[in-house]
Amino acid sequence: MNRKTAFRLLLSVFLNAGTQLSAQDSPPPLSADEGAELRSKFAARGLPTSLQELDDWYRRVPEGKNAADWFEEASMRLVHAQGERQRQLPVVGRKDVLEIGDALDDETARLARAFLNENRTALKYAREGAVFEESRYPIDLKLGYEVPLPHLAPLRDLARTLYLESLVLTHDGHTEGAVDSVRVMYAIARSLESEPVLASQTVRIAIESMTTSMFSKNLSARPFSPAELDEVSRLSKSDVGLNSCYRAFVADALTATFQPQGLEGSHHQVGDAGFLATYL
């Protein structure tokens, strides 16, 4: 389902339109009356009705307890695979990612260790941030569809580096460390849960999916203890995913009442291939 269809579905729920929709439908621009009616429905449910209220809805976190601060610091310190490393390394480079049942070869593991060693400071900050439950990234939702989202692509790259780390640790027999990489990857995804932006929820889901895929490859390469498997199972369970998407749909619909033409030209169109290529 693309962003336009999701928006129209949400709009039909709140306005009781009951319209049959197809994946090809595009919502018409909202009239002033339709926008006012939608905001009235939101107000009756205790939802934000202005861009200022929307920005406040993305709750601020006390200084020193914001996981986003650590993850942004980690992202800034991240060393990216460049030049020959692009060809030599999977996940962070262009080398084919392992399939389930394949083992990381010794030479690739050696090159990956050197790359990870250069990223030890970034990974240290990521682990420090993973202990916090709450986060808010420094974005201004009052800007509507024009809000910059510079943190999303770096978070994806940070998660990919942890993915590579987990593969290497599994190859080396350090399964406890591999599970810790999983823990931090899920924490990065969790840091986006309260951000009411469809793009952010797309990236959150992508990181969670990446983590699940990665661990299935680890399992095929080496046995993990029952306690380690229980820990990964616990980490993978989340009861907030649907609520996070709901908040993002609400925010998107509200923004459309102030910027209806943004539905056609916004860089937030999830259905646009160029947009997805930017963040996934």
N, C-alpha and C positions, 0 to 999 in steps of 0.2 A: 504494500500500500504506500503510495507516495504522499508527500506532505499535503498537497491540495485535497486529495481524497480524504485523508485523515481529518483535515480541517472541516470539510463539509459534513462529514459524519458527526463530528462533535457539535457543529452548528445545528444540525437537524435534531439532535438529542435535546439541546437546550430550547430550541424554538418549536419542538414537537412537530417538525415538518413532515416526518414519516415518508420522505421521498426515497424511492428505490434508486440506489446509486451503483454505478459501475466504476471499474478502475480507470476508465478513460474520462470520467467526468471532471470538469474544472469548475470551481465555484465562481459565480459572478461577483464583481466587486460589491461590497456591502454598502447599502444606502445608510444615510445618517440615522434613519428610524430603526433599521435592522441592527446597527451598531449599538444604539441606545437600549434596544430590547435585550440584546445579548448581555450587555453590562448589567442590566437590571436582574437578569437571571443569575448572573455571577454573584451579584450583591446578596441575593436571597440565600445563596449557599455559602456565604462567607468567603468568597473568592475575590481576588483583586479586581478592581474596576478602573484603574488608571495605571499608567506606566510607572508612576512613582510608587504606587502600592505594589506593583509587580516587582519592582526592584527591592522593596522592603520584604516581600514574600520570600526572596532568596536570603535566608537568614544569615546575618553576620555572626562570625565566630570570634570569641575573645582572643586577643593577641597571645601567642605562645601555645595555643591549642588548635590552630588551624592547619590541618594536614596539607592544604593547598600550598601553604608557604614553603613547606619542605619539598613538595613535589615540583614546584616551580624552580626552586634552587637546584634540585637534582637535574631538571631538564636543561637549565642554563649551563651546567657543568658537564653535560653529556658530550662525549667524543663520538663523532659519527664515523662510520666506515667510509673511507675515501679511497680513490685510486684502485690499486690492486686488491685491496681488502673487499671492495664491492664484489669482485669476482670470486673471492676465496671463502667468504662467510655466508652461511644461511641466515635467514630471518632478518638480520640487520643489513645484509647485502643482497646480491643477486643470485647467489648459489641456491640451487633447488633445496627447498625445505624437506626434511626427512619425512618419509611416509611411515605409517604405523608398521612396525616390524623391522625397520632399518635401524642400523646402529651408526652413531657418529664415528667417523674414522679418526684415527689417532692424529693425523696431520691437521685435519680441520679443528680437532679439539685443541691442539697446541696453538694454532693461530687464534682461536677464540679466546683462550686463556690470556694471551698477550693483549688482545683487544679489551677484555674485561678488566685486566689489571689497570689499563689506562682510564677505565671508567670507575675505578674503586671509590673515588670521592662522590661521584654522582650516585652510585649505588648506596653509599653510606647515608646520604641525605634521604634517599627514597625509603630506606629502612627506618630511619628516624621518624619520617612522616607517617609511616604505616601504623604506628601505635595510636594515632588519633582517630577518633570516630567521626568528627565533624569537619566540614571544609566549606569554604567559599572562595572562588577565584575572583580576582579583581576586575569584574566586568560591570558595565553600567547598563542595566536593562531599560533605563529611561530612553535610551537611544533607539529602541524599537528594533526594526529589521537591520539597522545599520550598526548594531553592537559588534565590535571586533571580538573574535574568539581565538586569540593567539596561542592559548594554552593547549588546544586540542591536539594538534599534530605533534608537539613535543611530548605530550603524555603518551601518545601512541608509540613514539620512538623509545621512550623510557621503558614501556611495557615490553617492547620487542627485545631490548637489551636484557631484561630480566628473563625473558623466554630463552634467549641464548645461554644465559648463565645456568638456568635450570637444566638444559640439555647437557651442558658440560659437566655439571656436578653429578648428574645421573651417570654419565659416561665414566666418571672417575670413582663412582661408588659412594658418593656423599649424598645419600638419599635424603637425609635430614635437611641438608642445605638446599636441595632441590625443592623440597616442600616449603622452605622459607621463601624461596623465589616466588612460588605460587601465592603465598600469603601476601607478599608485597604487590604482586600484579592485581590480585583482587582488591587490595586496598586502594590502588590507583583508580580502578573502575568505580569503587565505592565513593571516591572523592567527587564524582560527578553526579551522584544520585539526586542531590537536592537542587541541581542547576536546571531551571525550567526552560531549557532550550532544546528543540528537537535535535539539532546537530550534536549537542553534548550527550544526549541519550543514545544517539546512533553510535558514537565513539565508545560510550560505556559498554554497550552491548557487544560491540566488536572486540573490546579488550577481554571481556568475560568469555566470549567464544574462543578467542585466541588462547586463553589460559586453559580452558577445558581441552582444546585440541592438543596443546602442548603436553599436558599431563598424560593424555592417552598414549602419546609417543614414548614418554618416559616409562610408562607401565610395560610397554612392549619391549623395552630395552633392559630392564632390571627389576627384580622384585622389590617391593616396598613393604615395610612392616605393617601389621594391622593398625597400630597406633598412628602411623603416618597416613594410611589410607583414610582412617577416621577423621584425621585433621583436615585433609583435603576435602572430604565430603562436607565437613562442617563449614569450611571456608566458602564452598561453592553455593551454599544455600543462602538465599536472600528473599525476604518477603516484601521488599520495597520496590522491586523493578517495575511492576505495573503502575504503582502510585507515581513513580518518577516520570513515566511516560505520560500519565494523565496530567501531571503538573505542566509538562512541556506542551501538551496539546492545548491546555487552558491558556498558557502564556502566549502561544502562537495565535490562538483565536482572538484573544484580547488585543494583541498588537495589531491584528488585521482591522479592528474597529477604528483604530487611529490612523493606520496606513494601509487602506484597502488595496491600493495599487501595488503594494509590496508583494502581493501574492504572485504577480506576474514577473517582477524584476528582482526579487530579493535573492541575495546570495545564500539564503537559508533553505532554498528548495531542496528537500531531501531527494526528490525524484530526479534531480539534475545530475547527470553523470560526472560533469566537471566538479560539482560540489563534493560528491562522494569521493572522487579521486584525491581531493585535497586532504581529507581527514582519515581515510581508511587505508 
